[in-house]
Amino acid sequence: MQGELLITIMSSLAQEESRSISENTTWGKRKQFAEGKTSVGYSAFLGYDKDFKINEEQAQVVKLIYKLFLGGRSFYAITKELEKRGIKSPSGKDKWYISTVRSILTNEKYRGDALIQKEYTADFLDKTRRKNTGEIPQYYVEEHHEAIISPDLFDFVQTEIKARENGSKHSGVSIFANKIKCGCCGGWYGAKVWHSTDKYRRVVYRCNKKYAKKGKPCSTRHLTEEEIKQIFVKALNSLVEVRENVIAELRSLIDSVCQTGELLEEHDRVEQELGVLAERLETLIRENARVAQDQTAYLKQENEIRARYVEKQGHLARLDEQIAERDGKRNILEGMIQVVCDINGEQVAFDEELWSGLLDHIVVKEDGAVVVVFKGGIESGVDGCRGLFYLRKQSG
């Protein structure tokens, strides 16, 4: 009996000592985090060696992943391309996972910043790690180390990731799929294989809803990949011819539809009003606890303040959405300006990055005409009969 008691006591002492050591270690680490100091498992972190020194060979792989994504590839398609090229994963394996590619495309460390304490140790005994969703402080350090991906490009990629997740038109099968819209029914074009089992096999793009209405098929024509490339290149070259005008138009759009100054001022005002309401509510509750009051009148006043508080919270949330939407548009337009600025005055050949960076979508009309709609609303089209290109600003 005494032996069991002694074992229990010794076990408790050992556990308490383990807790103390763990807490002291944790305190030391968090103190470093608060000072902006962090480290990663460099052996499995692609692109950086110890002390965030760029590993040039690995950095090229990181840049390739961003290039493939901006070229229209899905996370899955990127994994297949990396495996096809024989590029090892961060852990040195031949197989790449979607989660790994997504992590590389969304990790702020590649833009030179560091979000510290993304995870924390939940249990000091089994060292269980959990995602930090507000349980402990997080620290965001800007310009923490040298970036592999420019901040502007990184932010543009985040905008594109959200756009793909929120939309339904992106497909990782091909950069052309679901970028072409049917002018007859509004459906998206998809790849179709003709003569799949013989020597005449070829891939064409056609309206996915062409035969959705029985007896009334869409009259829009199909396109081959080569035709799509030619249409885009011709439209792009017509854009390059008036490059300065296009850049000026895009900057004008940024000035007219992407400004957030007034929204930010209103956001600050609503936040202050929320603070005042919170103070009023706190004072009211404290006073009710201190002095006997008519509870009917008290509850009426409390409910009125709470209702106004909820209303202001809703207003603040809508302002957040509007600001985020305008910032997203700004990122897209500034990204397009950068791409256009990088194009020299010579005739442009087809390039996947240009396709992804500049194109919003293509519309194929019933009369055979094709309209290329660039991001920002600039249109360039070809007349279905005469084959003449025109350039104009999209209406609305």
Number of C-alpha atoms within 10 A of each C-alpha: 6 7 8 9 10 11 12 12 12 12 12 12 12 12 14 12 12 14 15 13 13 17 13 12 12 15 12 11 15 20 12 13 20 16 11 16 15 18 11 12 10 15 13 13 15 21 25 24 17 12 11 19 13 17 14 13 11 18 18 14 17 19 17 14 22 20 17 19 23 22 17 25 23 23 20 16 18 24 21 16 15 20 16 11 8 12 17 15 20 17 13 11 11 13 15 21 13 14 12 14 21 16 10 19 21 15 15 20 22 24 22 19 18 22 17 19 18 15 14 16 15 14 12 16 11 8 11 10 12 13 12 15 11 8 11 11 13 17 16 15 20 14 13 17 17 16 20 20 19 13 16 14 17 19 19 21 21 17 18 20 19 11 14 14 11 10 9 9 16 19 17 16 15 15 17 24 19 23 21 26 25 25 22 18 18 16 18 22 26 22 20 16 11 12 11 11 8 8 7 8 11 13 15 18 21 24 29 19 17 20 11 12 9 7 7 9 14 21 16 21 16 18 18 16 14 11 12 18 18 14 20 26 19 20 23 24 18 18 22 21 13 11 19 13 12 19 20 12 17 21 17 12 17 20 12 9 12 21 15 17 10 10 14 15 11 15 19 13 13 17 16 12 16 19 13 13 17 15 12 14 19 13 12 17 14 11 13 15 10 9 8 8 11 9 10 9 10 15 14 11 14 16 13 13 17 15 12 14 19 13 13 17 16 12 15 19 13 13 18 14 11 16 20 14 15 16 18 20 20 22 22 22 24 20 20 22 22 15 14 20 14 9 14 10 11 9 13 15 13 16 13 18 16 20 22 23 24 22 21 17 19 26 21 26 20 16 14 17 20 26 26 24 22 23 20 24 19 20 22 25 24 20 15 16 9 8 12 10 17 14 16 13 14 12 7 4
